[in-house]
Amino acid sequence: MQALQILAGPKARARLRERGLRAEDVHVVPGAAGGPKGLILNPVDQFLFGEFLPSGGLPVHLLGASIGAWRMATACVARGAAQTRDEFARLAHDYAHQTYDTRPGKQPLPSTVSRQFLAKLEEVFGGREAEVLNHPQYRLHVFTSRGRHVLGRESRWRTPLGYLGAFATNAVSRRAMGTWLERVVFSDERSPLPMPLHDYRSQQVVLNAGNLLPSVLASCSIPFWLLAVQDIAGAPTGAYWDGGITDYHLHLNYAAMVGEGLVLYPHFQRQVIPGWLDKALRHRHRPSGFLDNVVLLTPNPEWVKTLPNGKLPDRNDFRFYGEDVASRARDWLKAVREAERLREELQAACARPSLEVQAL
């Protein structure tokens, strides 16, 4: 049984059939939101960012929301295959062992989670901002969701009221949700995003040493679990939350990307869902013309059943394991070790002169 599935849009399938998957053809790598599910991609990330993409030698745009932003920033802080392996192994360890101060039987306060998560980001990236921002090959773009009107400031009544409005509006029209939340992308100063953002209300601001950590924190700030990040330097004033709210799986208009390159997308599932509030809206899970030049790397659902608990790590595990952090970390990291098969199969696929893959 194959652990890895490779799927692609029509344009990407033709390119793979003609010349296989070449590093020099990859212009963009997205990193989706999805919490612990992203851990299953850890060995693939080590190979892609430490070995495969450097062999192409050309600039590559790394797009990240939530855990995807953490993954992409990790790629930018590393140099060379060995350090990339170590940095991503650290990410997996830190994510699997995360715990927050709280009273027994109680959920941690959002202020506690925000404070301790920021401390982790400072431990990993603090003082290394220049390394992230000046990677010789990678260009980082951090996706966040900025509250508007009622959601412009966080409070006990404004936040639930605003998200209720966003939920109701999104059910009618994703674009109309821009009344409540807009996409703000913190982008590498050297190179803006290579595709348009006309599908949804958006702003793009410069990513710099002063806003790198706040933007990554904001991109990971799940409403009601963490506090919003207020008034990030260099960006419009307001409350900034998880980038996955507006861009859960970064279903962007890649087909309109400048140049003839491919989008290589390591993902934990086949569906590329536009926004977090679209999870229950099945009609928005279908592939679109935006994905014509996308190559999707995803675990085989049958292989996933062989992992601990028969599934990918997910946020429900925090409740399932409760205060037994050691058991949760043990099972999550076992899944990461099993995912070495994904890396091995991808490495073999990259060595072939031609690839026949499934349609997205």
N, C-alpha and C positions, 0 to 999 in steps of 0.2 A: 504494500500500500504506500502510495506517495504521500508524504507529509505536506508537500508544497504544491499549491495550485498557482499557475500563471495564467492570467486572463488579460485581455487587451481590447481596446477599441479598434475600429476598422483600420484607421491609418497606422496605428502602432502594430497591428497584426501583420500588415503588409511589410512594414519595415523589418520586423523580426523574421519573417519568412525569407526576406531578401538577404539579410546580413547578420541575423542573430542579434543578441543583446550586447551592444558595445558601450563602453563607458563614455566615449566621446559623444555619443548620441543623447546622453541624459542631461537635460538642462534644469529640471526641477525634481525635487523630492519632497512630498508632503508628509507631515506627521499628524495623524488624527488625534482628537480627544478620545477618551474612552477609559481613563483611569488604569487600573491594574491590567486590563486586557493588553495594553501596549507592551507589557513585559515580555510577552511571547515573541516579540520581534527583536529582542536584545541580541541574540547571536547573528541575526541577519544584519542588524545595524553595525555590529562590529566588522563584518565582512564588507558591507557596502562602503562605509565611511573610512575604514582603515586600509582597505586593499583595492576594491573594485573601482570606485570613483576616482581615486588619485591616479589610477593608470590612464585615465582619459585626459587629465591635465587641464581641462577647461573649467571655467567658473560654473558652479552649480548653486541654484537657489534652493534653500532649505526653508520650508514653510511649516510652522508648528502652532498647534492650539492645545492648551492644557498639557497633558503628559507629552504630547507631541512637541510642544515648545521646549520642555526639559530635555527631550531626546535630541532635538536639533541643536540646542545650545551646547549639549555635551559633545556633539560631533565637532562643533566649532572650537571648543577649548582644547581638543586633542591634536597632536601632531604625530603622524606615523602610525603604523599598524599596532605596535606594542602598546603605545599610550592610549590609542583608541579602544583597544580591548580592555585595558585597565579602567578607563573612565566609564565605559558602559557597564562593566562588571560592578563598579562602585554604585552606579545608578540603580541597578537591579537590587543590590544588597540594601541600599538605603531605602528604596521604595518598599521592599518587602518587610523591612524591620521597623517601618515608621510607627510611632506611638506617640500619644499626646497626653499631657497631664490632665487628669480628671478624677473625680470621686468614683469609687467602685459602683458599677451598675449605671453610671450616668454617661451620656455623650459629652465629649469635650466641648467647651464653649468655642464659637467661631473665632473669638479674639485669641484664644489659646492656640488654635490650629494655625491661624495666620502668623502669629508671632513665632511659633516653633518651626513652621515651614520656611519662613523667611530666614531664620537662623541657619537652616540646612542649605538654602540657596547661597547665603553668604559664605558658608563653610566651603562650598564647592566652587563657586564662581567669584567670590569676593577677592578683589585685588588682581583678578585675571580678566577683567573686562576687555582690556586691550587685545588679549589673545583671541577672545571670541569675535570681536569686531574687526580684527585684521587678519582673519584666516586667509591664507594665500589663495584658496580655491572656493571656499564656501561663503555664501551670502545669506545671512539669517534674516527671517521675517517672522515676527511674533504676532499672532492674532489675538485680539482682545475684544470684549463686548462692552461698549460704553453706554451707560444709562442716559436716557433723555427725559426731560420733563419731570414726572413724578420720580423716576428712577435716577435722576441726576444727583441725588444724595441718598445715602442709605439711612433708614430708620426703621423702628419697629412696625410702623404702619405703612410707610411709603413703599418699602421693598415688597411685601406680599401683595399689596394693591397693584403695584406696577407690573409684577410678574403675572398676576392674574390677567391684567389687560393685555400683556404680551402674548400669553397663551391663547386667549380668545381671538386676538387679531391674527395671529399666525395660523390658526385653524382655517381662517378665511383666505389669507394671502400671506405667503412668506415675505414678499416685498413690503407689505403694509406693516409688518412687525418693526420696520425701521422707524416707525413713530415712537417706539419705546426703547429700542436698542439699536445702536449702529455699530458696524464693524470698524475698528480702528487697528490698523496694522503698523507695527513699529518695524521699519525696514532699514536694512543696510544702507548706509549713506552713499556707498560707492555705486549702488545699482538698485533702482526701484524694482518692484515686481514686474516680471515680463509679460503679464497678462492683465486685461482690464478687470475692473471691479464694478461693472455697471449692473450686475445682477441684483445688488442689494445696496442699501445706503452705506457708504464707506468713506473713510478718510485714511490717508497714509502719512505717517510722520517719521522723522528720522530717528533711528535707533542709535543711542550713544551711551557713553559710560555712565551718565547720570540716570538714565531710565531703563537700562538693561534689566537689572534685578527687579525693579517695580513692575515692569511689563511682563516678565516671566511669572512673577507672583500673581499678577492680575489674571494672566492667561490660565492659571491653575486654580483660581478662586471660585469654587463652586458656590452659587448662592445658597445661603442659609447654613453652609458648612464652614465657609471662611468668610471673612469680611471683604467687602469691596475695597479696592485700592483707590484712594481719592487723589485726584488732581496730579497725574503723573507729569513730570517735568517734560516740557517740549510738546505736550499734547493738549487738546482741548480740555477744559476743566470738566469734572464730573466723576462719577463712580464707575470703576472699571472692574468687570467680572470675567469669568471663564470665557476664553475664546471659543469654546465649543458650543456656547449658547447660540451664537450667530453662525458658526462654522464647525459643526460637530465633526464632520469628516472632510471638510475642505473641498466640497463639490463646486469647484470654481470653473471659469470658462478657459480651461487649458487649451482648447482647440483654437482660441484666438491668440495664443502665445506668440510673441515675436520669435521668428526663426523656425527652423524645421526640426527642432529637437523633440525628444520624448520626455514624458513625465513618468518617473519610476516610483511607484507608490507601494511601499511595504505597509500592509493593512492587516487587521486581525479578522476581517470578514469580507464577504463578497460585495455587500451593499455599501455604497458611498452616500450616506445620508446627509442632506444639506445642513440642517440645524438640529440642536438638541431637542427642541420642541417638536421636531418632525418624526421622532422615534415611533410614535403611535400612528403616524399618517403613512400607511403602506404605499399609497400612490406616489409618494415622493421618494421612494427608495429605488425606483427604476433608474438604470443608466440613461444618460442624456447625451446629446451631441457634444456637450462640454468635454466628454471623456474620450473623444475619438483618438487622441494621441497618448492615452494613458496605458501603462503596463502595470497591472495590479498583481502584487505578490501576496498571497493569503494562505493561511493554514487550511488543509483539507478538513472539512467538518468531521469526517470519519476518523481521521487521525486525532482530532481534538478529543474525541471520546476516550482515547487511551490515556489522557492526562489525569493527574490527581483530581478526584471528584467528577471526572468525565466532562470537564469543561475548561474554558480559559479562566484564569484568575479574574475576578470582578469585584465590584464594590460590595456586593452582598456578603462577601467573605468577611468583611469587617464585623458584620453582625453575627455570621455563622460561627466564627472562631472566638468572638468576644475578646476577652482579655488574654487568651492563649496566643500571644504574639508569636511564640516560638513555633507552634504548629502551623500557623498561617505562613510564616516565612519559609518553613521547611517545604511546604507543598508548593508555594509559589516558585521558589528557587529550583525545585525539582522540575517543574514545568519549563523553566528557562533552560535547564540542562537538556531536557528532552528536545527542546527547540533547536539544538545543534543540528538536528536532521534537516531543518529548514535551510540552515546555512549551507550544509553540504550539498543539498539538492540544487540550491540556487547557484552555488559555485560551479557545479557540473553543467548546469544549463547555460551559464555565461561562457563556457568554453566551447559550445557548439557553434558551428558556422551558420546554422539556420534553425529556427524554432517555429514549430506549429503549436499554437496555443488556443485555448478556448476563448470565445467571445465574451465580453463583459455583459 
